[in-house]
Amino acid sequence: MTETAALPSSEETSRKLNQSVQIKDAGPCKKHIQVTIPRSDLDVRLAEKFSEVSLEAPIRGFRPGKAPKQLIERKFYKEVSDQLKTELLLASLEQLAEDNDLNPISPPDLNPSAVVFPKDGDLVYEFQVEVRPQVEAPEYKGLKLTKPVHKFTPEEIKAEGVRILRRMGTSEPKPEGSSVEQGDEVVLSGKVTDGEKSIGEIKSNTFRVEEKLAFKDGIAHNFAEQLKGAKIGEVRKVSIELSHSLSLPDLRGKTVESELTIEKINHIKSPELTQDFLEGLGVTSEAGFHELVEVLLNRRLEHRQRQNIRQQFLENGLKALNSELPQDLLMKQARTAMARRVMEMRNDGISEEEIRARQRLLSQDILASTAAALKEHFVLQKVAELEKIEVSDYEIDAEVVRMANNSGESPRRVRARLDREDLTDALAAELLERKVMDFIIAQAEFTEVPLAAEDKAEVALDTSESSAVHGSETDPAADSSLAAQ
């Protein structure tokens, strides 16, 4: 007889336990649960187990089924009780889920090996579990919403084309005496300080001069403005807001200063629109390139429209959801939440370059963005429950195929990566939210309004693998593996 625990049979799991359950609040979105399975249930099931063993287990000197009960129990007690404990825990947890409206959002912190099967008395086990907060669904049918619209002008399309081409360009030194302009590439060195204390150093690192510069551990929000007009050898002060998820608690969210010397200034020369270059982009003419740029701009606009509509709907729903989410839950969910944001942007056709930039901005305060994403999910999930909206295995498989086509990989490899990174549930959640929003949008009445000026163009941002602070790390949730697809 082995010690491997067998799964309970359908008959065993269908037979209800006479268990008693105590549920108490243990903090925000957390319950402490104590379960007691009475001795009478244990004795009945132990007797059944030993009867099975007596018919199968070889006992020297006795024919099968003829060994004394006391000998069977003494010889096989540990194996039988361990197996029965596993079966009882599985059946008990199933019954607990059926009988109580807990809505767990993560597995319980229950270690089965720490549960002791008693020789006398009841079996008692307890654990804590994070649960979904109570959510009242806001009004979601026949909503009157606004939809930002915009027709991109030839000038806007041309400007975006210049920005795209600049990303593909090559750098060459600017003439002597030239000053820094947005779009240039610079080599910088200098110290990063928090007051009088030196906390980091930038050593001849190369950056592109855009509105914002995203380090691994912080954002320089006015990067281009603070460098504009500087010449080689000149020192400029650049402010850096450090990440709220920094590994150094005293520096989280702080704005620190850097004094950076401009060592080199390079001009970015955009590629020429030759026939070979255009064909590499999948077009055959300059007009075709501008059409492609317009398609990309409209995809970005559609993503903004959808996010704007989602935000309008959720404003009321989130007002009613005041539950504080525990920090440990947010830390566990941060990576998954970021992965879902990435998948959502890919679904809306956002380019990988823009996704990486937005991801770095979102990761600046990963816990706050995760809290917002979780609360939104709770509200949308409530609507899904009311309308019986579900995501089928077929829809998940179809999405995996679409992701594979976009990444140039096989669906099998994409599926394996999702499973390995424990992100299949995140994909299902993203698809569910999308279906709920499709349902809400289909029934809403829209008034078109002009797209706000600040939303017409993407914030120009350069991302760097440099860190502003010595020995700093940000939460690994900031860099979803899916972003590298």
HELIX and SHEET records of a PDB file:
HELIX    1   1 SER A   10  SER A   14  1                                   5    
HELIX    2   2 ARG A   39  GLU A   56  1                                  18    
HELIX    3   3 LYS A   69  ASP A   99  1                                  31    
HELIX    4   4 PRO A  112  ALA A  114  5                                   3    
HELIX    5   5 PRO A  154  ARG A  167  1                                  14    
HELIX    6   6 PHE A  223  LEU A  227  1                                   5    
HELIX    7   7 PRO A  249  LEU A  251  5                                   3    
HELIX    8   8 GLN A  275  GLY A  280  1                                   6    
HELIX    9   9 GLU A  286  LYS A  319  1                                  34    
HELIX   10  10 GLN A  327  ASN A  347  1                                  21    
HELIX   11  11 GLU A  352  LEU A  362  1                                  11    
HELIX   12  12 SER A  363  ASP A  365  5                                   3    
HELIX   13  13 ILE A  366  GLU A  387  1                                  22    
HELIX   14  14 ASP A  393  SER A  407  1                                  15    
HELIX   15  15 PRO A  411  ARG A  420  1                                  10    
HELIX   16  16 THR A  424  GLN A  443  1                                  20    
HELIX   17  17 ALA A  453  ASP A  455  5                                   3    
HELIX   18  18 PRO A  476  ALA A  478  5                                   3    
HELIX   19  19 SER A  481  ALA A  484  5                                   4    
SHEET    1   A 3 SER A  20  GLY A  27  0                                        
SHEET    2   A 3 LYS A  30  ILE A  37 -1                                        
SHEET    3   A 3 LEU A 123  GLU A 130 -1                                        
SHEET    1   B 2 LYS A 144  VAL A 149  0                                        
SHEET    2   B 2 GLU A 445  PRO A 450  1                                        
SHEET    1   C 4 THR A 170  PRO A 173  0                                        
SHEET    2   C 4 THR A 255  LYS A 269 -1                                        
SHEET    3   C 4 GLU A 185  ASP A 194 -1                                        
SHEET    4   C 4 LYS A 197  ARG A 208 -1                                        
SHEET    1   D 6 THR A 170  PRO A 173  0                                        
SHEET    2   D 6 THR A 255  LYS A 269 -1                                        
SHEET    3   D 6 VAL A 235  LEU A 242 -1                                        
SHEET    4   D 6 GLY A 218  ALA A 220 -1                                        
SHEET    5   D 6 LYS A 212  ALA A 214 -1                                        
SHEET    6   D 6 LEU A 461  THR A 463  1                                        
END                                                                             
